[in-house]
Each structure stands twice: as C-alpha cells, then as structure tokens.
Amino acid sequence: MGGERVRRGRGTPARTVAYAACGAVLLAGCASMPDSGDLRGVESTPRKDTQVRVYAMPPSDDATPAQIVQGFLEALTSDDADYKTARQYLTPEASKYWRPEQSTTVLSDGPGARADREPREDSTALTYTLTGTKFATVDAQQAYAPASGQYSELVRLVKDDKSGQWRIDAVPQGVVMGKSDFQRNYTSFNKYYFASNVDVNGSSLPMAVADPVYVRRHVDPTTRMVRSLISGPTSWLDPVVRSSFPTGTQLREGAGPLTPDDRGTLTVPLDDRASEIGTGRCEEMAAQLLFTLRGLSPAVEEVELRADGGQLCSLTQDGAETVATRGALNQPDHLYFLDREHKLVRIAAGSAGADPEAAPGALGQGEQGLRSVAVARDERTAAGVALNGQELFVSALAQGATLGEPVLRSQGKTEQDRLTPPSWDAQGGLWVADRDPARPGLYLLPQGADQPLQVRTPGLEGRIRAVRVAADGVRIALVVEKGDERSLLVGRIERSGPDEAGSSERTTVTVVELRSATPELEQVTAMSWAGDSRLVVVGREHGGVEQMKYVEVDGSTPDVPPPAALTGVKALTAAGDENAPLVAYSVDGIVRLPSGAQWQKVTQGTAPVYPG
C-alpha cells in the first residue's frame, strides 16, 4: 500500500494517512505547530474508517521540545506494529523500559501538553505535563472499562550533548490518545471460552461465553486475537469460564503473522504444551478459535492446530457448532407477547403479518391474566406474572397443561413494588426480582419449579427494576434504581455447592462485580440482550431525550449503527440470532425492526419476548 509522506512546516513531524482502497492521501492535523508553550489536544485523524492507514514520521534533526512531544503523541496513534517510530522520540534508556502494551488511556479529547516552564536557549532538560479528561481505559489484558476524572502525567526531555537533539527520557507507561483516534485505531472483538458452571439443559455441548477485548484494527489483529485467546480470559470473566488450551500454552516461537490460505484454512502452530492433548479437547480448542475468528476474519473457514511438528486436529466452521453452542446459534422458533385479553400468544419469529395464535397451555388458554412473561429457551415452559404483579406462575407450553399454585408471591403494597418480568437462564432456571421496598431481593427458581433461592448480591445499592440473564448463563443484566436514577449493571453469576458443614444441600448463587454498561445514561427504561456480549437499551442522558442504542457489556459503544428512533418504548426484546428482528412494545403496540428497514407495526399487544 502506498501513500505520499507529508510534512507540516519546517522541522515538524507529520503523519501520512492513506486509503488502502483508493490510495488517496489526507493531511492529518495540518495546522501549524508552536515551537514552545502549550500544546493543545488535536483530534487530527479520520474517524472509524476501516480503510484508513496512518503512518508516523520520525523526528527531524532540528525538532524543538514541543515538536518532540507532539510528534511522540501522534506516533502513538499510528499503525506502526511495535511503535517503532514512537520509540525514535525516546532516549535508548527510556525506550528500553517503556511498555506501550501495558495500557491505553482514552481521553475525551486529544491529550494536551503544557511546558512546565518556558525553555531557554541553554536549556538541557525540560518537563511537559500531559493533560486531559479520562473517558476509558484498556488494560494489559485488552479489557475495556469506562473512566472519568482528570489525566495528568509528566514527560521529561533531555538534550543530547553531542548531537544537540531533544529526546524524551521519562514517559508514562502505556499509551494515551483521544477518543476519535482510539475509535479509528482500535476495534472490539469477542474471544470465546466455555462456561464452567453451566449445564445447558442436560446438553453434552459446552456453552461458549463471549469475552470482549480491544485490539489495534490494522496491526495483525488475527494473530493478536489468537494470542489473546490462548493467554486466557480477562480477570472479570475468569472465575466462571474455562479454556480448553492447556495452561501456559503459547504460539510456537517465531509463529506469525497468522493468515488463512487460499482455501480459508488457518494453521495455528502451538508449543509443546499442547502436544499431548486428545482429539476431543483439541476440537474444543479449535471451536474457541473459530468462534473468536468468525467476526474478525470471515475468510477463516477451517482451523488446523499443530504442535511438535504434527497435526493435532482440524475443524470447520460448521463443525464448531457440533462441538459447542453459543447464544447466537440458538434461533428462536417464535416471538411471544400478551394479547388484549392479557393471555400469552405467539407468532413465528421473523413473521410480519401472521395472525397470533394462543400459546398452548394454561398461560395462553387459561383464565389467568398476565402483565409480563418469559419463555424458556427450549420453548417448552413459560412463566408469567399476574396482572397485579403479586404472583409468579409457571406452566408447560403443551396442550392440556394446567396452572398450579404460584411459585412465588410478593408482599409489595403497590403493583410497581412487586415482581419484575422474569427471565430464563441456559440451565432452565427462572430469575425474577421482588421490588418490595420492605423485602427487596433477587430470586432463582431452579428448573422453574423448585423452592425459590434468594440470590446474593453483595455491593448492590438500590432496588432491581428489571432482570435479563444472558444466553450463556454466567452473566446477568439488571436495571437498578437508586434515588432518581436507573442504571444498567452487568454482573457475573457464580455458583457454589453445599457448604462444608453439610448444613445445606442447595447451591449458593451470587451475582458479583456489578459494573455499569451505560455510564452516560441516568434513566434506563428498557433493555434486552442482543447478542453474545451486546445489549440494546432505551434510556435518557441527563437533560436529554429518550434514545435507543446498542452497548457492550464492558460499557463501550459498538461500532454499529443504532436502531432507528422509536418513541414511547415500554419494553423491547432481541434474540441472539442476528437475523431475528428487534421487537418492541410502544405507543403503536407491537412493532418490529428488520435489518436495514424502519419500524413496522405487527399487531396490538404488550410485553413482547423472545425465549430467554
């Protein structure tokens, strides 16, 4: 790929920005740069275009301290594989100890740099303070987290006695850049592990769990994602997942870059730690790779794992689905909702004009009116909350099935202080929260029928207003009300067996490390899982208008168009299957949003849900 190198004024480093598709050259940040004084943060590069390549220029012989600092900051946003150009702005000693991969600090605007004093002609050492407002961080595991507060770090420069050139000899670990440069440089992908405490309704297939990480978009992302997958899950997810790669496994020394051949086969050479594994475990490793690379490299149709000079196994994309399952592979048969009589009805998933039919069983054909429902992922059982919000019923979706006694009752004094809509996990467990101010709690009914188990929620402040469990069964999304705010939090579900004293025969379930998925929204009114690591949310920013958007479980915003605007949304549901349209209950009744289209009226009704 070509591209003309450009310079911005005498002695000033610059970047070349080239489009791979057309070879066009853009001048990035062409404003003149001061030789001294403050440096203002500049968002100088095009945003989010996946075809953009940015190359840094090394420092010129007569570069001033201000130009050295600015050139270094710009080099951090380039597509140099190992930050080779950025290191040219450092002294050899500083380059030796600088670890750019340790973290990425994202600022709302580009970093500013302020000289701590005006440089004199005889100066041989200077310090600059890098400043900005924190927006997010990416740690050494490539895990994203929203951040806030002020950023302030020192950069020290020295003047070489012999050459007279300025270089940086003290620099903060990691890299720093503005939000728009981050969005152009980095992209989020899911790597996949297996749930360690989830039995998917007796299935022998392990459940794949998405672990989102951020990698540099144009710097060999395939090899970086493979290395990240092999190294293990991020700290937040680690307690509830397992990897089939033997502990300590790495790519064979000297391997890379990894690219598929003309047939779409990606060969992954591993070190000797993987040489003794059996075929079953090897195929699980291959399935992890195929799930991980599906969104990253569509050209990868098959993975071949090798170690100790020989083939361990190979697996195709279709074969991966026979080795493990994941949420996006579970295609719903029906969309369910409540009709005008508050009974459970359904239509074929994806259908736009079909008349709804009564769901088989007591919730669709009985006398009990409902205000909310949830359907088990195998579509054999349904749960419904009574019109008054006080009672939770469970019934089989089968002709002739009867309605027994409520499986849970709330003592809340008003309808709004009683039970939330329920949600089913991958094990067939039924989750619901009681909003009773006197007895708030989150409950799990194993198999939807056992005695309700109160779920521990350490650190939770506020009342739960809504509950949705991920298809993988190890993550849960909660809308939590505290004061005047309603926030969307995502927690990890941990399960443990009977206590050591043997006084309890029941599993202990705890939701831990709750973290915000929408830090910018103060009023979340509806939400649903919309993929392996994504949710769709309706909410409002402080002083803003209601909006619908996609968010990732780590609090980042995916690089995808938001859903078309829709007013008066009271509930919404999405399926893991990307082909199933988003469905909402609004002032117009039940509406659907097919891919690439506008909202379409389906029918009158309330409380739409896909299975889950």
Disulfide bonds with the S-S distance in Angstrom:
Cys282-Cys313 2.01
